[in-house]
Amino acid sequence: MREHTVRQRVAWIDTDTSGRIHYTAAMRYFEQAEHALMREIRAALPEEPRLNLPRVHVEADYKAALRFEDEVDCTVRITAVGRSSITYAYRVCTLDGAEAVTGRIVAVAIGDDGRPSEISPGWKRALGV
């Protein structure tokens, strides 16, 4: 399955009064990595319609503190593709390889009517299925 890594720096706005990242910052890191991966995949699929992928499940485990100005790598990997769903696994690590946050997100493709929609064979191939 496909994966992509984005390097970023913990910004001041990502921290709380303890000086560590606020728990919501990890979700933004996950989303930035996911968007980069999906842009890469989308570029190879000009004929396929864009997928609408709202989240139906989100989880994160915080394993080590990240602080202002820390550099991290956030890696997203597609772990499963169902009829209408995509499951992503995330890993945020410091540059020395220490795991700080891991997570999983499940998104479901929906049509214009808001109902689950089957992911096309073209998208499935590009997603690595």
Residue, then its C-alpha position, 0 to 999 in steps of 0.5 A: m500500500r502507498e505511504h508518504t512522509v512530510r517533515q514539519r516543525v512544531a509551531w508555537i500555535d501547536t503548543d499549550t501552556s505546558g510547552r508541549i503539543h496540544y493533542t489537536a496538533a497531531m490531527r493537523y500533522f496527520e491531515q497534512a501528510e494525508h493531503a500530500l499523499m492524496r495529491e500525489i495519487r490524484a495527479a496520476l488520475p486526471e480522468e477520475p472524479r475527486l473523492n469526498l472522504p469525510r472521517v468516520h473514525v479517528e484515534a491517536d496514541y501519544k507516546a512522547a512529548l513534542r515541544f515548540e521547534d521540534e522537527v518531526d516526520c509524519t508518515v501516513r500509510i494506507t493500510a486498507v481499502g474497502r468498498s467505500s472506505i480507506t484506512y490510514a495509519y499515521r506515525v509521528c517521529t522525531l528526527d532521531g526516530a523516536e515515536a511520538v504519536t501514532g494514529r489511525i483514521v477511517a474515511v468513507a467515500i460519499g456521493d453528492d447525496g451524502r451516502p457511501s459511494e463505491i471507490s472506483p477500480g481506478w482509484k483502488r489501483a492508484l491507492g495500491v489495492 
